[in-house]
Amino acid sequence: MASRADRVRHLLNWVNLSTPLGLGIAAAGGARIRRGPARSFLADHYRWRFPAAGAFTVGDVVISRHDRDTLRARRPGLLDHELAHSRQWAACLGLPFLPLYVASMGWSWLRTGDRAARSVFERHAGLALGGYVDVPTRPVGPVLADGARALRAIVTGRRGLDAGLDVGTAPDPRG
């Protein structure tokens, strides 16, 4: 039987429309949808390649390319990890979870070079349960300097000042 917290989370994820969104994504990706633990839905055999994850959660819908038995065999705690994300969807009131999660991934990458190690959402869901490893932080200064150099190269172009001079000119037909 579902706990009171599960019922509240489930209701919030329906009201904030994240569960209907998850069901729509799962259906569009060709997944088989069925009831899961704690009032969740399991959507397995998802066909799309994005996002690149063994499983991901939208509202109360845990979506995976694999079936439940394969997930449990490969990562016994993964379903618990994904249900923690379901609680995070409810806490963020639905769609605000997405930009917050992406920002958290960006912060993690900036600090460690890994998208999950310092993501507050992944850490609170249990890094190891999700198949992630903890990575030590790195100094931010060199990362920002490398990024500034890359951005400068994109803005100014990587070639010399004469690059592109021949664009729009046709060879002389007279020879």
Phi, psi and omega in degrees: 000140182287144179283169177299319179298321177296318180295319179295313178302314181299314179297314180300318181288338172283315182295321181278003174071009179287324178292314174301323176298315179299318178295322178294317178297315180299314180295317180297328179275007176076019182283153172271124185253132176211168180290146177236190180288158174055040178065020179271175172242142174250128179238105183249168183064035176295133188263339184287152180274345180253137355282160180280091180203152176294327177203153174212160186236135173232112185065235178260019184250115176266116187250133182213154174282343184253167175275169185301319181295320178295318178300313180296324180290319182282318182218092185304330183264003186298321180296320176298319177300313181292325177293330174296321176296326177299318176295325179293321175302315180294317181296327180272002179064037173095235189304331175303340177303320185300304179294327177294319179294316179297317178298321178296321176295320178298316177299316179299315180297317180300317184280332188228341189084005180235138185287342186247333192304323179245015174288123181299326181291317180290322179295318180288336177275348180099099182305308184296321179299326180274359179086016180260158176245152176281133182239137179294154179286163179232160178297138183282327184308305180298326179295315179294322178296317177299318179296319178296319178296318179295318179295318178299320179294324179291315183291316185270345183089150184269349183259174183291181183293336181273002180298133177088001181296332182272358180292130177086002177254135179260152177297149180291119183292344181278357175114000000 
